[in-house]
Amino acid sequence: MQQILETQKTIVTTLALMKRDVDMLLTIAGNKALTNVNPPAQQVRNTFTRRQDFPLKLVTNVTAFEELLNDEAIMAEFVTFLKMQGGRNKEEYMDRAMKKLLCDSLGAQYSFQGRRGKLPFFKLSNIWSGIKSK
């Protein structure tokens, strides 16, 4: 019974988030005549800082998130998000941060320098500087 209630709660939360996203898209679509059709920074920030969005699952999400971190407010929120992961030492902090940031299958596609045909993580300068800022 407890599991059913938790599942229902998760579904309701997901539906509420989806409704918010649809409302945002409808607002943007209704304002096409405006020169600035980008969503407000707060809505963009919420898109990538909800717990459900992490860990990131696609390279395209990592690239988009890297671009979002050019905004100082989003970077500050990202640093706070990482600091909340904790860790008793640098290694534990790095392990926790990476587990929160990238899913295992995506993390396996990266190495720090991009050796052995993997993507170079150090080129994600905004993400890397956010991780180092602890």
VOGURO-122599 format. One record per residue: residue in three letters; x, y, z of N, C-alpha, C in turn. Coordinates in nm, 3 decimals. Layout:
@code:ALA n.px:X n.py:Y n.pz:Z ca.px:X ca.py:Y ca.pz:Z c.px:X c.py:Y c.pz:Z
...
***
This chain:
@code:MET n.px:0.082 n.py:-0.119 n.pz:0.000 ca.px:0.000 ca.py:0.000 ca.pz:0.000 c.px:0.087 c.py:0.126 c.pz:0.000
@code:GLN n.px:0.194 n.py:0.125 n.pz:0.081 ca.px:0.284 ca.py:0.240 ca.pz:0.089 c.px:0.350 c.py:0.266 c.pz:-0.047
@code:GLN n.px:0.386 n.py:0.158 n.pz:-0.116 ca.px:0.450 ca.py:0.171 ca.pz:-0.246 c.px:0.354 c.py:0.233 c.pz:-0.347
@code:ILE n.px:0.227 n.py:0.196 n.pz:-0.341 ca.px:0.126 ca.py:0.252 ca.pz:-0.432 c.px:0.110 c.py:0.401 c.pz:-0.406
@code:LEU n.px:0.107 n.py:0.441 n.pz:-0.280 ca.px:0.093 ca.py:0.583 ca.pz:-0.246 c.px:0.215 c.py:0.663 c.pz:-0.294
@code:GLU n.px:0.333 n.py:0.606 n.pz:-0.279 ca.px:0.454 ca.py:0.675 ca.pz:-0.327 c.px:0.454 c.py:0.687 c.pz:-0.478
@code:THR n.px:0.408 n.py:0.583 n.pz:-0.547 ca.px:0.400 ca.py:0.586 ca.pz:-0.693 c.px:0.301 c.py:0.693 c.pz:-0.737
@code:GLN n.px:0.186 n.py:0.701 n.pz:-0.671 ca.px:0.087 ca.py:0.802 ca.pz:-0.704 c.px:0.142 c.py:0.942 c.pz:-0.680
@code:LYS n.px:0.215 n.py:0.959 n.pz:-0.572 ca.px:0.274 ca.py:1.088 ca.pz:-0.540 c.px:0.375 c.py:1.129 c.pz:-0.648
@code:THR n.px:0.456 n.py:1.034 n.pz:-0.692 ca.px:0.553 ca.py:1.060 ca.pz:-0.798 c.px:0.483 c.py:1.099 c.pz:-0.927
@code:ILE n.px:0.375 n.py:1.030 n.pz:-0.960 ca.px:0.300 ca.py:1.060 ca.pz:-1.082 c.px:0.240 c.py:1.199 c.pz:-1.076
@code:VAL n.px:0.183 n.py:1.235 n.pz:-0.963 ca.px:0.123 ca.py:1.367 ca.pz:-0.948 c.px:0.229 c.py:1.476 c.pz:-0.960
@code:THR n.px:0.345 n.py:1.455 n.pz:-0.899 ca.px:0.454 ca.py:1.551 ca.pz:-0.907 c.px:0.501 c.py:1.567 c.pz:-1.052
@code:THR n.px:0.518 n.py:1.455 n.pz:-1.121 ca.px:0.561 ca.py:1.458 ca.pz:-1.260 c.px:0.460 c.py:1.531 c.pz:-1.347
@code:LEU n.px:0.332 n.py:1.504 n.pz:-1.326 ca.px:0.228 ca.py:1.571 ca.pz:-1.403 c.px:0.227 c.py:1.722 c.pz:-1.377
@code:ALA n.px:0.250 n.py:1.761 n.pz:-1.253 ca.px:0.255 ca.py:1.904 ca.pz:-1.221 c.px:0.372 c.py:1.972 c.pz:-1.292
@code:LEU n.px:0.487 n.py:1.904 n.pz:-1.295 ca.px:0.604 ca.py:1.958 ca.pz:-1.365 c.px:0.579 c.py:1.967 c.pz:-1.515
@code:MET n.px:0.514 n.py:1.865 n.pz:-1.570 ca.px:0.483 ca.py:1.866 ca.pz:-1.712 c.px:0.386 c.py:1.979 c.pz:-1.745
@code:LYS n.px:0.287 n.py:2.002 n.pz:-1.660 ca.px:0.191 ca.py:2.110 ca.pz:-1.681 c.px:0.263 c.py:2.245 c.pz:-1.681
@code:ARG n.px:0.356 n.py:2.262 n.pz:-1.588 ca.px:0.430 ca.py:2.387 ca.pz:-1.582 c.px:0.510 c.py:2.408 c.pz:-1.710
@code:ASP n.px:0.575 n.py:2.301 n.pz:-1.759 ca.px:0.653 ca.py:2.311 ca.pz:-1.881 c.px:0.565 c.py:2.342 c.pz:-2.002
@code:VAL n.px:0.449 n.py:2.280 n.pz:-2.010 ca.px:0.356 ca.py:2.307 ca.pz:-2.120 c.px:0.306 c.py:2.451 c.pz:-2.112
@code:ASP n.px:0.274 n.py:2.498 n.pz:-1.991 ca.px:0.230 ca.py:2.636 ca.pz:-1.975 c.px:0.339 c.py:2.733 c.pz:-2.021
@code:MET n.px:0.465 n.py:2.701 n.pz:-1.988 ca.px:0.576 ca.py:2.786 ca.pz:-2.029 c.px:0.586 c.py:2.788 c.pz:-2.182
@code:LEU n.px:0.574 n.py:2.672 n.pz:-2.245 ca.px:0.582 ca.py:2.665 ca.pz:-2.391 c.px:0.467 c.py:2.740 c.pz:-2.457
@code:LEU n.px:0.348 n.py:2.729 n.pz:-2.400 ca.px:0.234 ca.py:2.801 ca.pz:-2.454 c.px:0.254 c.py:2.952 c.pz:-2.442
@code:THR n.px:0.312 n.py:2.995 n.pz:-2.330 ca.px:0.339 ca.py:3.137 ca.pz:-2.311 c.px:0.439 c.py:3.185 c.pz:-2.415
@code:ILE n.px:0.543 n.py:3.106 n.pz:-2.437 ca.px:0.644 ca.py:3.144 ca.pz:-2.536 c.px:0.581 c.py:3.146 c.pz:-2.675
@code:ALA n.px:0.503 n.py:3.045 n.pz:-2.708 ca.px:0.439 ca.py:3.038 ca.pz:-2.840 c.px:0.344 c.py:3.156 c.pz:-2.862
@code:GLY n.px:0.279 n.py:3.201 n.pz:-2.757 ca.px:0.187 ca.py:3.314 ca.pz:-2.767 c.px:0.256 c.py:3.447 c.pz:-2.783
@code:ASN n.px:0.386 n.py:3.452 n.pz:-2.751 ca.px:0.462 ca.py:3.577 ca.pz:-2.757 c.px:0.560 c.py:3.580 c.pz:-2.873
@code:LYS n.px:0.529 n.py:3.511 n.pz:-2.983 ca.px:0.622 ca.py:3.504 ca.pz:-3.096 c.px:0.649 c.py:3.642 c.pz:-3.156
@code:ALA n.px:0.557 n.py:3.732 n.pz:-3.141 ca.px:0.575 ca.py:3.865 ca.pz:-3.200 c.px:0.683 c.py:3.945 c.pz:-3.126
@code:LEU n.px:0.714 n.py:3.907 n.pz:-3.005 ca.px:0.816 ca.py:3.977 ca.pz:-2.928 c.px:0.954 c.py:3.945 c.pz:-2.984
@code:THR n.px:1.047 n.py:4.037 n.pz:-2.968 ca.px:1.183 ca.py:4.011 ca.pz:-3.016 c.px:1.253 c.py:3.910 c.pz:-2.927
@code:ASN n.px:1.222 n.py:3.907 n.pz:-2.799 ca.px:1.286 ca.py:3.814 ca.pz:-2.708 c.px:1.187 c.py:3.702 c.pz:-2.676
@code:VAL n.px:1.198 n.py:3.591 n.pz:-2.748 ca.px:1.106 ca.py:3.481 ca.pz:-2.725 c.px:1.166 c.py:3.375 c.pz:-2.634
@code:ASN n.px:1.285 n.py:3.402 n.pz:-2.580 ca.px:1.345 ca.py:3.307 ca.pz:-2.486 c.px:1.270 c.py:3.310 c.pz:-2.355
@code:PRO n.px:1.259 n.py:3.196 n.pz:-2.288 ca.px:1.191 ca.py:3.196 ca.pz:-2.159 c.px:1.274 c.py:3.274 c.pz:-2.057
@code:PRO n.px:1.208 n.py:3.327 n.pz:-1.954 ca.px:1.282 ca.py:3.400 ca.pz:-1.851 c.px:1.389 c.py:3.310 c.pz:-1.790
@code:ALA n.px:1.495 n.py:3.373 n.pz:-1.739 ca.px:1.609 ca.py:3.298 ca.pz:-1.684 c.px:1.565 c.py:3.202 c.pz:-1.574
@code:GLN n.px:1.469 n.py:3.245 n.pz:-1.492 ca.px:1.423 ca.py:3.158 ca.pz:-1.383 c.px:1.363 c.py:3.029 c.pz:-1.438
@code:GLN n.px:1.286 n.py:3.038 n.pz:-1.547 ca.px:1.227 ca.py:2.917 ca.pz:-1.604 c.px:1.333 c.py:2.828 c.pz:-1.667
@code:VAL n.px:1.432 n.py:2.888 n.pz:-1.733 ca.px:1.541 ca.py:2.809 ca.pz:-1.790 c.px:1.618 c.py:2.741 c.pz:-1.679
@code:ARG n.px:1.648 n.py:2.817 n.pz:-1.573 ca.px:1.722 ca.py:2.763 ca.pz:-1.460 c.px:1.648 c.py:2.645 c.pz:-1.400
@code:ASN n.px:1.517 n.py:2.657 n.pz:-1.384 ca.px:1.439 ca.py:2.547 ca.pz:-1.327 c.px:1.442 c.py:2.423 c.pz:-1.415
@code:THR n.px:1.456 n.py:2.443 n.pz:-1.545 ca.px:1.458 ca.py:2.330 ca.pz:-1.637 c.px:1.573 c.py:2.236 c.pz:-1.605
@code:PHE n.px:1.689 n.py:2.289 n.pz:-1.567 ca.px:1.805 ca.py:2.206 ca.pz:-1.545 c.px:1.840 c.py:2.183 c.pz:-1.399
@code:THR n.px:1.772 n.py:2.245 n.pz:-1.306 ca.px:1.810 ca.py:2.226 ca.pz:-1.167 c.px:1.710 c.py:2.143 c.pz:-1.088
@code:ARG n.px:1.605 n.py:2.097 n.pz:-1.153 ca.px:1.515 ca.py:2.006 ca.pz:-1.082 c.px:1.589 c.py:1.875 c.pz:-1.059
@code:ARG n.px:1.567 n.py:1.813 n.pz:-0.949 ca.px:1.635 ca.py:1.686 ca.pz:-0.919 c.px:1.608 c.py:1.580 c.pz:-1.024
@code:GLN n.px:1.491 n.py:1.584 n.pz:-1.086 ca.px:1.455 ca.py:1.482 ca.pz:-1.185 c.px:1.545 c.py:1.490 c.pz:-1.307
@code:ASP n.px:1.606 n.py:1.607 n.pz:-1.335 ca.px:1.689 ca.py:1.623 ca.pz:-1.453 c.px:1.831 c.py:1.570 c.pz:-1.434
@code:PHE n.px:1.868 n.py:1.545 n.pz:-1.311 ca.px:2.001 ca.py:1.494 ca.pz:-1.283 c.px:1.991 c.py:1.351 c.pz:-1.235
@code:PRO n.px:2.082 n.py:1.267 n.pz:-1.270 ca.px:2.198 ca.py:1.291 ca.pz:-1.354 c.px:2.158 c.py:1.307 c.pz:-1.500
@code:LEU n.px:2.238 n.py:1.384 n.pz:-1.574 ca.px:2.215 ca.py:1.404 ca.pz:-1.716 c.px:2.237 c.py:1.272 c.pz:-1.789
@code:LYS n.px:2.158 n.py:1.249 n.pz:-1.893 ca.px:2.161 ca.py:1.118 ca.pz:-1.960 c.px:2.210 c.py:1.122 c.pz:-2.104
@code:LEU n.px:2.218 n.py:1.241 n.pz:-2.165 ca.px:2.257 ca.py:1.253 ca.pz:-2.305 c.px:2.368 c.py:1.357 c.pz:-2.322
@code:VAL n.px:2.454 n.py:1.335 n.pz:-2.419 ca.px:2.560 ca.py:1.430 ca.pz:-2.449 c.px:2.500 c.py:1.565 c.pz:-2.485
@code:THR n.px:2.387 n.py:1.565 n.pz:-2.555 ca.px:2.324 ca.py:1.692 ca.pz:-2.592 c.px:2.278 c.py:1.769 c.pz:-2.468
@code:ASN n.px:2.236 n.py:1.698 n.pz:-2.365 ca.px:2.198 ca.py:1.764 ca.pz:-2.240 c.px:2.319 c.py:1.827 c.pz:-2.173
@code:VAL n.px:2.432 n.py:1.758 n.pz:-2.178 ca.px:2.556 ca.py:1.810 ca.pz:-2.119 c.px:2.596 c.py:1.938 c.pz:-2.193
@code:THR n.px:2.590 n.py:1.935 n.pz:-2.324 ca.px:2.626 ca.py:2.052 ca.pz:-2.405 c.px:2.534 c.py:2.170 c.pz:-2.375
@code:ALA n.px:2.405 n.py:2.143 n.pz:-2.368 ca.px:2.308 ca.py:2.250 ca.pz:-2.337 c.px:2.331 c.py:2.305 c.pz:-2.197
@code:PHE n.px:2.359 n.py:2.216 n.pz:-2.103 ca.px:2.383 ca.py:2.260 ca.pz:-1.966 c.px:2.511 c.py:2.343 c.pz:-1.959
@code:GLU n.px:2.613 n.py:2.303 n.pz:-2.032 ca.px:2.739 ca.py:2.380 ca.pz:-2.039 c.px:2.711 c.py:2.522 c.pz:-2.085
@code:GLU n.px:2.625 n.py:2.537 n.pz:-2.185 ca.px:2.590 ca.py:2.670 ca.pz:-2.236 c.px:2.512 c.py:2.751 c.pz:-2.131
@code:LEU n.px:2.421 n.py:2.685 n.pz:-2.061 ca.px:2.343 ca.py:2.755 ca.pz:-1.958 c.px:2.431 c.py:2.810 c.pz:-1.847
@code:LEU n.px:2.541 n.py:2.742 n.pz:-1.820 ca.px:2.628 ca.py:2.785 ca.pz:-1.711 c.px:2.703 c.py:2.914 c.pz:-1.743
@code:ASN n.px:2.687 n.py:2.968 n.pz:-1.862 ca.px:2.743 ca.py:3.101 ca.pz:-1.892 c.px:2.672 c.py:3.208 c.pz:-1.811
@code:ASP n.px:2.549 n.py:3.181 n.pz:-1.771 ca.px:2.472 ca.py:3.273 ca.pz:-1.685 c.px:2.523 c.py:3.259 c.pz:-1.542
@code:GLU n.px:2.566 n.py:3.370 n.pz:-1.483 ca.px:2.625 ca.py:3.367 ca.pz:-1.349 c.px:2.528 c.py:3.314 c.pz:-1.243
@code:ALA n.px:2.401 n.py:3.348 n.pz:-1.256 ca.px:2.302 ca.py:3.302 ca.pz:-1.158 c.px:2.286 c.py:3.150 c.pz:-1.164
@code:ILE n.px:2.285 n.py:3.095 n.pz:-1.286 ca.px:2.272 ca.py:2.951 ca.pz:-1.301 c.px:2.398 c.py:2.882 c.pz:-1.250
@code:MET n.px:2.514 n.py:2.941 n.pz:-1.277 ca.px:2.640 ca.py:2.884 ca.pz:-1.228 c.px:2.641 c.py:2.881 c.pz:-1.076
@code:ALA n.px:2.596 n.py:2.990 n.pz:-1.014 ca.px:2.593 ca.py:2.995 ca.pz:-0.867 c.px:2.501 c.py:2.887 c.pz:-0.811
@code:GLU n.px:2.387 n.py:2.866 n.pz:-0.876 ca.px:2.294 ca.py:2.763 ca.pz:-0.832 c.px:2.354 c.py:2.624 c.pz:-0.851
@code:PHE n.px:2.427 n.py:2.604 n.pz:-0.960 ca.px:2.494 ca.py:2.477 ca.pz:-0.988 c.px:2.599 c.py:2.448 c.pz:-0.880
@code:VAL n.px:2.678 n.py:2.549 n.pz:-0.845 ca.px:2.781 ca.py:2.531 ca.pz:-0.742 c.px:2.716 c.py:2.495 c.pz:-0.609
@code:THR n.px:2.607 n.py:2.562 n.pz:-0.576 ca.px:2.534 ca.py:2.530 ca.pz:-0.452 c.px:2.482 c.py:2.388 c.pz:-0.455
@code:PHE n.px:2.427 n.py:2.347 n.pz:-0.570 ca.px:2.377 ca.py:2.210 ca.pz:-0.588 c.px:2.488 c.py:2.109 c.pz:-0.562
@code:LEU n.px:2.607 n.py:2.136 n.pz:-0.617 ca.px:2.719 ca.py:2.043 ca.pz:-0.597 c.px:2.768 c.py:2.043 c.pz:-0.453
@code:LYS n.px:2.773 n.py:2.159 n.pz:-0.392 ca.px:2.820 ca.py:2.167 ca.pz:-0.253 c.px:2.730 c.py:2.088 c.pz:-0.159
@code:MET n.px:2.602 n.py:2.080 n.pz:-0.192 ca.px:2.508 ca.py:2.005 ca.pz:-0.108 c.px:2.534 c.py:1.855 c.pz:-0.113
@code:GLN n.px:2.612 n.py:1.808 n.pz:-0.211 ca.px:2.639 ca.py:1.665 ca.pz:-0.222 c.px:2.737 c.py:1.619 c.pz:-0.115
@code:GLY n.px:2.817 n.py:1.710 n.pz:-0.064 ca.px:2.908 ca.py:1.679 ca.pz:0.046 c.px:3.026 c.py:1.595 c.pz:0.005
@code:GLY n.px:3.087 n.py:1.533 n.pz:0.105 ca.px:3.206 ca.py:1.452 ca.pz:0.085 c.px:3.309 c.py:1.486 c.pz:0.191
@code:ARG n.px:3.374 n.py:1.383 n.pz:0.246 ca.px:3.473 ca.py:1.406 ca.pz:0.352 c.px:3.607 c.py:1.452 c.pz:0.298
@code:ASN n.px:3.635 n.py:1.427 n.pz:0.171 ca.px:3.761 ca.py:1.469 ca.pz:0.110 c.px:3.734 c.py:1.500 c.pz:-0.038
@code:LYS n.px:3.838 n.py:1.542 n.pz:-0.108 ca.px:3.821 ca.py:1.581 ca.pz:-0.249 c.px:3.774 c.py:1.465 c.pz:-0.336
@code:GLU n.px:3.829 n.py:1.347 n.pz:-0.310 ca.px:3.793 ca.py:1.230 ca.pz:-0.391 c.px:3.645 c.py:1.194 c.pz:-0.373
@code:GLU n.px:3.600 n.py:1.195 n.pz:-0.249 ca.px:3.459 ca.py:1.162 ca.pz:-0.221 c.px:3.366 c.py:1.269 c.pz:-0.278
@code:TYR n.px:3.406 n.py:1.396 n.pz:-0.265 ca.px:3.326 ca.py:1.504 ca.pz:-0.323 c.px:3.315 c.py:1.488 c.pz:-0.474
@code:MET n.px:3.429 n.py:1.461 n.pz:-0.539 ca.px:3.431 ca.py:1.446 ca.pz:-0.685 c.px:3.343 c.py:1.327 c.pz:-0.727
@code:ASP n.px:3.353 n.py:1.216 n.pz:-0.655 ca.px:3.272 ca.py:1.099 ca.pz:-0.687 c.px:3.123 c.py:1.130 c.pz:-0.674
@code:ARG n.px:3.085 n.py:1.196 n.pz:-0.566 ca.px:2.944 ca.py:1.231 ca.pz:-0.546 c.px:2.894 c.py:1.331 c.pz:-0.650
@code:ALA n.px:2.978 n.py:1.430 n.pz:-0.680 ca.px:2.940 ca.py:1.532 ca.pz:-0.778 c.px:2.919 c.py:1.469 c.pz:-0.915
@code:MET n.px:3.010 n.py:1.382 n.pz:-0.955 ca.px:2.998 ca.py:1.319 ca.pz:-1.087 c.px:2.878 c.py:1.225 c.pz:-1.094
@code:LYS n.px:2.848 n.py:1.156 n.pz:-0.985 ca.px:2.731 ca.py:1.068 ca.pz:-0.983 c.px:2.602 c.py:1.148 c.pz:-0.994
@code:LYS n.px:2.600 n.py:1.267 n.pz:-0.935 ca.px:2.481 ca.py:1.353 ca.pz:-0.946 c.px:2.471 c.py:1.419 c.pz:-1.082
@code:LEU n.px:2.585 n.py:1.443 n.pz:-1.145 ca.px:2.588 ca.py:1.516 ca.pz:-1.270 c.px:2.560 c.py:1.428 c.pz:-1.391
@code:LEU n.px:2.626 n.py:1.312 n.pz:-1.401 ca.px:2.616 ca.py:1.226 ca.pz:-1.519 c.px:2.572 c.py:1.085 c.pz:-1.480
@code:CYS n.px:2.483 n.py:1.026 n.pz:-1.559 ca.px:2.447 ca.py:0.886 ca.pz:-1.535 c.px:2.567 c.py:0.800 c.pz:-1.574
@code:ASP n.px:2.570 n.py:0.676 n.pz:-1.528 ca.px:2.684 ca.py:0.589 ca.pz:-1.551 c.px:2.717 c.py:0.571 c.pz:-1.699
@code:SER n.px:2.613 n.py:0.548 n.pz:-1.782 ca.px:2.639 ca.py:0.525 ca.pz:-1.924 c.px:2.695 c.py:0.650 c.pz:-1.992
@code:LEU n.px:2.650 n.py:0.767 n.pz:-1.950 ca.px:2.704 ca.py:0.891 ca.pz:-2.007 c.px:2.844 c.py:0.917 c.pz:-1.955
@code:GLY n.px:2.866 n.py:0.895 n.pz:-1.828 ca.px:2.998 ca.py:0.914 ca.pz:-1.769 c.px:3.103 c.py:0.825 c.pz:-1.835
@code:ALA n.px:3.061 n.py:0.706 n.pz:-1.879 ca.px:3.153 ca.py:0.614 ca.pz:-1.945 c.px:3.198 c.py:0.666 c.pz:-2.081
@code:GLN n.px:3.127 n.py:0.764 n.pz:-2.136 ca.px:3.164 ca.py:0.821 ca.pz:-2.266 c.px:3.269 c.py:0.932 c.pz:-2.252
@code:TYR n.px:3.301 n.py:0.971 n.pz:-2.129 ca.px:3.396 ca.py:1.078 ca.pz:-2.104 c.px:3.519 c.py:1.027 c.pz:-2.032
@code:SER n.px:3.631 n.py:1.091 n.pz:-2.059 ca.px:3.750 ca.py:1.081 ca.pz:-1.975 c.px:3.802 c.py:1.223 c.pz:-1.963
@code:PHE n.px:3.886 n.py:1.249 n.pz:-1.866 ca.px:3.926 ca.py:1.388 ca.pz:-1.843 c.px:3.991 c.py:1.448 c.pz:-1.966
@code:GLN n.px:4.083 n.py:1.377 n.pz:-2.028 ca.px:4.153 ca.py:1.431 ca.pz:-2.144 c.px:4.099 c.py:1.380 c.pz:-2.278
@code:GLY n.px:4.001 n.py:1.292 n.pz:-2.275 ca.px:3.942 ca.py:1.243 ca.pz:-2.399 c.px:4.022 c.py:1.133 c.pz:-2.466
@code:ARG n.px:4.095 n.py:1.058 n.pz:-2.390 ca.px:4.176 ca.py:0.951 ca.pz:-2.446 c.px:4.089 c.py:0.829 c.pz:-2.479
@code:ARG n.px:4.147 n.py:0.743 n.pz:-2.562 ca.px:4.083 ca.py:0.617 ca.pz:-2.603 c.px:3.947 c.py:0.639 c.pz:-2.669
@code:GLY n.px:3.937 n.py:0.744 n.pz:-2.746 ca.px:3.816 ca.py:0.770 ca.pz:-2.822 c.px:3.700 c.py:0.827 c.pz:-2.741
@code:LYS n.px:3.726 n.py:0.866 n.pz:-2.618 ca.px:3.619 ca.py:0.921 ca.pz:-2.535 c.px:3.614 c.py:1.073 c.pz:-2.550
@code:LEU n.px:3.506 n.py:1.132 n.pz:-2.502 ca.px:3.490 ca.py:1.276 ca.pz:-2.506 c.px:3.572 c.py:1.340 c.pz:-2.395
@code:PRO n.px:3.637 n.py:1.453 n.pz:-2.422 ca.px:3.719 ca.py:1.518 ca.pz:-2.319 c.px:3.634 c.py:1.600 c.pz:-2.221
@code:PHE n.px:3.639 n.py:1.563 n.pz:-2.095 ca.px:3.559 ca.py:1.632 ca.pz:-1.993 c.px:3.616 c.py:1.771 c.pz:-1.964
@code:PHE n.px:3.749 n.py:1.788 n.pz:-1.974 ca.px:3.809 ca.py:1.916 ca.pz:-1.940 c.px:3.764 c.py:2.028 c.pz:-2.034
@code:LYS n.px:3.715 n.py:1.994 n.pz:-2.153 ca.px:3.667 ca.py:2.096 ca.pz:-2.247 c.px:3.531 c.py:2.153 c.pz:-2.204
@code:LEU n.px:3.466 n.py:2.089 n.pz:-2.111 ca.px:3.341 ca.py:2.142 ca.pz:-2.055 c.px:3.382 c.py:2.241 c.pz:-1.946
@code:SER n.px:3.434 n.py:2.354 n.pz:-1.988 ca.px:3.499 ca.py:2.447 ca.pz:-1.895 c.px:3.405 c.py:2.501 c.pz:-1.787
@code:ASN n.px:3.280 n.py:2.529 n.pz:-1.822 ca.px:3.187 ca.py:2.581 ca.pz:-1.721 c.px:3.153 c.py:2.475 c.pz:-1.617
@code:ILE n.px:3.125 n.py:2.355 n.pz:-1.663 ca.px:3.093 ca.py:2.247 ca.pz:-1.569 c.px:3.214 c.py:2.218 c.pz:-1.482
@code:TRP n.px:3.331 n.py:2.210 n.pz:-1.544 ca.px:3.452 ca.py:2.179 ca.pz:-1.470 c.px:3.483 c.py:2.287 c.pz:-1.366
@code:SER n.px:3.469 n.py:2.414 n.pz:-1.402 ca.px:3.495 ca.py:2.520 ca.pz:-1.305 c.px:3.392 c.py:2.520 c.pz:-1.192
@code:GLY n.px:3.268 n.py:2.480 n.pz:-1.223 ca.px:3.168 ca.py:2.467 ca.pz:-1.118 c.px:3.203 c.py:2.357 c.pz:-1.019
@code:ILE n.px:3.254 n.py:2.247 n.pz:-1.069 ca.px:3.295 ca.py:2.136 ca.pz:-0.983 c.px:3.415 c.py:2.176 c.pz:-0.898
@code:LYS n.px:3.512 n.py:2.245 n.pz:-0.958 ca.px:3.633 ca.py:2.284 ca.pz:-0.886 c.px:3.608 c.py:2.392 c.pz:-0.783
@code:SER n.px:3.499 n.py:2.463 n.pz:-0.793 ca.px:3.477 ca.py:2.580 ca.pz:-0.706 c.px:3.441 c.py:2.547 c.pz:-0.562
@code:LYS n.px:3.429 n.py:2.420 n.pz:-0.530 ca.px:3.392 ca.py:2.384 ca.pz:-0.393 c.px:3.491 c.py:2.431 c.pz:-0.293
***
